[in-house]
Amino acid sequence: YKVSKLSIKAVEWTDPSNSRNEELRDAQLLVPEEELRAACQLLPGSVYERNTIQKDTGALKTSYDKLGRIQHSSLPRGVSWSFLEPEVVFDPRAHTVEVTYRIVQGSEVTLREVLINGTQHTRDRVVRREISVFPSERANVREIERSLSRIQATRYFSDDANRINHRDPYYRFLPVEGQPGLADVEFIVAEGRVIDLNIAGGVDSDNGAFAILTTTMRNFDITDAPDSWSSMFTEVYRKEAFHGAGQLVNLEIAPGTELSRFRINFVEPDIFRTHLRPISLEFDLRRQQRRFLTHDEDRFEKLIRFGRRLDFDLFVSAGVRHADIDLSELDASGTPLSLQDQEQRGKQQIVGPTFTVSTRSLDNLINPRKGYEVRYTAGWYDGSFGSDYEYLTNEFRGDLFFPLGTTESGVRPVVHFELDAGAAQPYGDDFAIPFSERYFIGGARSVRGFDFRGIGPFDPLTGEALGGETFVTGSLEYWYPLHTIQQPGTYQQIEALRGGLFVDFGLLNTDPWQLNFDDLRVGAGFAVGLAYPLPLQLNFGYPLRRFDGDDRETFSFTFGFR
C-alpha cells in the first residue's frame, strides 16, 4: 500500500492518573502540523512500512525534546510524551492508505536536581564533570543520553568479566510529588572493575609475533594510600585504596619478534579541580625497539602535557616531547642515503613543544556507529630546545561514522570515512626530515592491499621505500552486522561478527606540502571482523592502482582497535 495522505494530531488521556483508562480526547498541537510533517519520511506516495514509522517516531520525539516534553518509562503517563499506534484507513481497490499519527504531547518537564547514585568510592566530581544537564533547565533527553554515554565511556562503572551480574550505568526520572512539571534526573552507576591485568600474545601482519603484559588502572587516586600496607592488595581489590579520583595509569611490556615496546603512562584529568573546565596533566614514557628490513631502530620518548577541556567535546593540549633515537644494523645489501646519514650521526635527540586540538561526538568510544572525531597536532623541533634536527610538523586525522539502513536485529550497518594527512617542513641547516621521522604508508592500518611501508617513492639504487614529508591517506568502509547477540544483563542486541567492504587510498611525496595526484594508490577489498568480545579483523585487499616497485599484500589482519 502507498500512502495517500499523512496527518498528525495531538491527543490526551481523559484520566492520566489511571493507567487502565484508555480513553482519549483530541488536543491542540503545540508544534505546527506542517513542521512535524516536514520531519517525517512517510510522505504521500511512499510505501507504508513499519520501519519508516519507527524513523518518524524518533524524528517527532526529537521535535518535542526541544520543548522539554520527553518520553521515558520512569515518568507518569500524564507527563510522558508518547507515540500511539497510527490510525489508518485502507483503500483495497486503489492500494492506498490514509495515515494519522497520534501524539500524546505530555507535560513540559523541568529538572529540579541532578543526582548521582552508586558512587560508593568514586568522588562525586569525577562523574559530575561528564554531565551536561543542570538544575532549572528543561529536560533534554538527547543531552542526558550524551551525558550517560560519557559516563559509560570512562569505563569506571563497567565490568566486562561480569556482564550478567553487573549493570551498566543508566538514568531515570524521579517526579516531584505535587509538582507534575518538575522532576529530578538520577544517574545510577555501580562501581566496576577498574584494574585490568592482561597477558596476551598474537601475530600482526605489520608487527610480527608479540606477547603483551598490560596493567591498566582506571579511576585511580594516587593520594588515596591504604590504611595498612600489609592489607594493601585487599583494600585495592575492594576499591578502598588508590581509587576514585578518575586518574589513569597504564603499564605495558610487549616483547616481540619485530617490535618490542615498554610504556608507563599517567593522566590526572583535573589537576586544579576546575570541574566543568578541567585542566589535565599527563606523563608518558615509551621505549620501542623495532626491527625493519633495512635497519634496527631504538626509540625512547618522553612526553609531558597539559590539556584543557573547553567544553564537553572540545579539547586542547600543549606539552613538550623529547625523543632519543638510535639507528643501527643497516642492511649490508644497501640502504637509502638518508638512512645512512642518520645512522652515522649516532644517537640523536628530537625535542620541542607540541600542540593538539581535538573534538568528537561519538555514540560509543569503543565501537562507534554514529558521530565524528577530528584531531589536529602540530610540533616544533628546534636546536634552541636541544633538538639535533629542526623541523615543523602538522598532522590531521578525521573520522566520520553514520548508520545506514536497518536490520531485523536492530543493529544498523555503519559507514565509516577516515581521512589522515600530514606535512613535515625542515628548516635551518636541515634539508630533509630524518629518516626515522618520515611518513610511510601501506599495510593493514593504512592502505590495505599493499605491504607495510610498501608504497613508494623508492630509492632508485636499493629499491627501498624512502618515506615522505607529505602524506594523505583515506578509507571508506561499509560494515554490516553478520551476527548479533544479546548483551548480557540487558535486552539490547550488540554486534558480535561483522563483514565489510572498503576502499583505501594514499599519496606520499618526498617534499613538504607537495602532492602529485598522478601518484595516487588505491586498494579495495573486503574484511571480516569480531566486534565482541575481541577486536580481531581480517582484511583481503587488492591494489586497484599501483606502480612498479610497490609491494602487494593481499591478506592482512589486526588485533586491536583501528
Secondary structure, DSSP 8 states (H G I E B T S, - for coil): -EEEEEEEEEEEESSTT-TT---EEEE--SS-HHHHHHT-S--TTSB--HHHHHHHHHHHHHHHHTTT----TTS-TTTS-EEEEEEEEEETTTTEEEEEEEEE-----EEEEEEEE--SSS-HHHHHTT----TTSB--HHHHHHHHHHHHHHTTT--GGGTTT----EEEEEEETTEEEEEEEEEE------EEEEEEEEEETTTEEEEEEEEEEEEE-TT---S-GGGHHHHHHTTSSS-SS-EEEEEEEE-BSSEEEEEEEEEETTTT--TTS-EEEEEEEEEEEEE-SS-EEEEEEEEEEEEEESSSSEEEEEEEEEEEEEEE---TT---HHHHHHHHT-SEEEEEEEEEEEEEEES-SSS--SEEEEEEEEEEE-GGGT-SS-EEEEEEEEEEEEE-S--TTS---EEEEEEEEEEEEE-TT--S--GGGSB---STTSSTEE-TT--S-B-TTT--B--BSEEEEEEEEEEEEEEEEE-TTSS-EEEEEEEEEEEEEEEEESSTT---GGG-EEEEEEEEEE-SSS-EEEEEEEEEE--TT--EESEEEEES--
